[in-house]
Amino acid sequence: MQFEIDGKDKDRAYKLLSTLVTPRPIAWVTTVNETGLINAAPYSFFNVFGTKPPIVAFAPGNRSSGKPKDTAANIESTGEFVVNLVDEAIAEAMHLTSASEPSEVNELDAAGLETRASDKVRPPRIANAPVSMECTVHDSLIIGENRLVIGYVHVLHVRDGVLDPDTLHLNAEAYPVIGRMFGSGYTKTRERFDIELP
Ligand SMILES: Cc1cc2nc3c(=O)[nH]c(=O)nc-3n(C[C@H](O)[C@H](O)[C@H](O)COP(=O)(O)O)c2cc1C
């Protein structure tokens, strides 16, 4: 099969790309608005794009009304966010926070989740997340209807037990991170394999 997703098949681009480009990591993004109210929502158009300096990017689209989602609006007014990564234990709570709540609702309270103060940015991190990254906005690009938020990572928090403190080798058992598949589908990542360098 072949699709012209920049032309006659452009209305199928979301379905095709989000079905096929999987599994995707999930950024569970915490932000605050100008009055300090906390917001949390998951974004799987997300990845890390470099380490010198450490750069991540994710893509919060607009609501069907054309207004930016709360995450994007908060980032635009504060320039700060935290990317929390998601393991199996917090998958359902993460999914709950994708509900489209009014901006005055703190989704983390609704999902029964605790936060910890960040070191360098105002948005807190999610206490139960295995990894959290404190970020400031490096740039924000609008490409058609897409918004690409590029973040500079300042502080990386990793739960005790996930990494060997001397070698930084991953303890895979302690890090059952999940990935996004299409629709409301997710995947576990416990079944891994190694390929030695050629
Ligand atoms: C696993 C998952 C991944 C998602 N990824 C995205 C994404 O990459 N971009 C996007 O605009 N919405 C994405 N969504 C939908 C948003 O989470 C949803 O619109 C949410 O209500 C936005 O909340 P906010 O207004 O508090 O930012 C995703 C939802 C889920 C459950």
The ligand as an SDF file (V2000), in Angstrom:
LIG
                    3D

 31 33  0  0  0  0  0  0  0  0999 V2000
   -1.0290    8.3630   25.8820 C   0  0  0  0  0  0  0  0  0  0  0  0
   -1.5670    9.6620   25.3050 C   0  0  0  0  0  0  0  0  0  0  0  0
   -0.7750   10.3980   24.4390 C   0  0  0  0  0  0  0  0  0  0  0  0
   -1.2320   11.6250   23.9160 C   0  0  0  0  0  0  0  0  0  0  0  0
   -0.4260   12.3270   23.0560 N   0  0  0  0  0  0  0  0  0  0  0  0
   -0.8420   13.5240   22.5940 C   0  0  0  0  0  0  0  0  0  0  0  0
    0.0180   14.2870   21.7310 C   0  0  0  0  0  0  0  0  0  0  0  0
    1.1490   13.9000   21.4060 O   0  0  0  0  0  0  0  0  0  0  0  0
   -0.4490   15.4960   21.2970 N   0  0  0  0  0  0  0  0  0  0  0  0
   -1.6660   15.9910   21.6810 C   0  0  0  0  0  0  0  0  0  0  0  0
   -2.0180   17.1170   21.2870 O   0  0  0  0  0  0  0  0  0  0  0  0
   -2.4980   15.2800   22.4910 N   0  0  0  0  0  0  0  0  0  0  0  0
   -2.0990   14.0800   22.9580 C   0  0  0  0  0  0  0  0  0  0  0  0
   -2.9170   13.3610   23.8020 N   0  0  0  0  0  0  0  0  0  0  0  0
   -4.2120   13.9530   24.2370 C   0  0  0  0  0  0  0  0  0  0  0  0
   -4.0070   14.9380   25.4140 C   0  0  0  0  0  0  0  0  0  0  0  0
   -3.4320   14.2730   26.5320 O   0  0  0  0  0  0  0  0  0  0  0  0
   -5.3920   15.5090   25.8220 C   0  0  0  0  0  0  0  0  0  0  0  0
   -5.8740   16.3240   24.7710 O   0  0  0  0  0  0  0  0  0  0  0  0
   -5.3830   16.2910   27.1230 C   0  0  0  0  0  0  0  0  0  0  0  0
   -6.7260   16.6060   27.5020 O   0  0  0  0  0  0  0  0  0  0  0  0
   -4.6170   17.5920   27.0320 C   0  0  0  0  0  0  0  0  0  0  0  0
   -4.6280   18.1640   28.3180 O   0  0  0  0  0  0  0  0  0  0  0  0
   -4.2460   19.6500   28.6580 P   0  0  0  0  0  0  0  0  0  0  0  0
   -5.2940   20.5660   28.0310 O   0  0  0  0  0  0  0  0  0  0  0  0
   -4.3210   19.6670   30.1700 O   0  0  0  0  0  0  0  0  0  0  0  0
   -2.8620   19.9220   28.1330 O   0  0  0  0  0  0  0  0  0  0  0  0
   -2.5200   12.1130   24.2800 C   0  0  0  0  0  0  0  0  0  0  0  0
   -3.3290   11.3400   25.1420 C   0  0  0  0  0  0  0  0  0  0  0  0
   -2.8560   10.1230   25.6340 C   0  0  0  0  0  0  0  0  0  0  0  0
   -3.7360    9.3030   26.5520 C   0  0  0  0  0  0  0  0  0  0  0  0
  1  2  1  0
  2  3  1  0
  2 30  2  0
  3  4  2  0
  4  5  1  0
  4 28  1  0
  5  6  2  0
  6  7  1  0
  6 13  1  0
  7  8  2  0
  7  9  1  0
  9 10  1  0
 10 11  2  0
 10 12  1  0
 12 13  2  0
 13 14  1  0
 14 15  1  0
 14 28  1  0
 15 16  1  0
 16 17  1  0
 16 18  1  0
 18 19  1  0
 18 20  1  0
 20 21  1  0
 20 22  1  0
 22 23  1  0
 23 24  1  0
 24 25  2  0
 24 26  1  0
 24 27  1  0
 28 29  2  0
 29 30  1  0
 30 31  1  0
M  END
$$$$
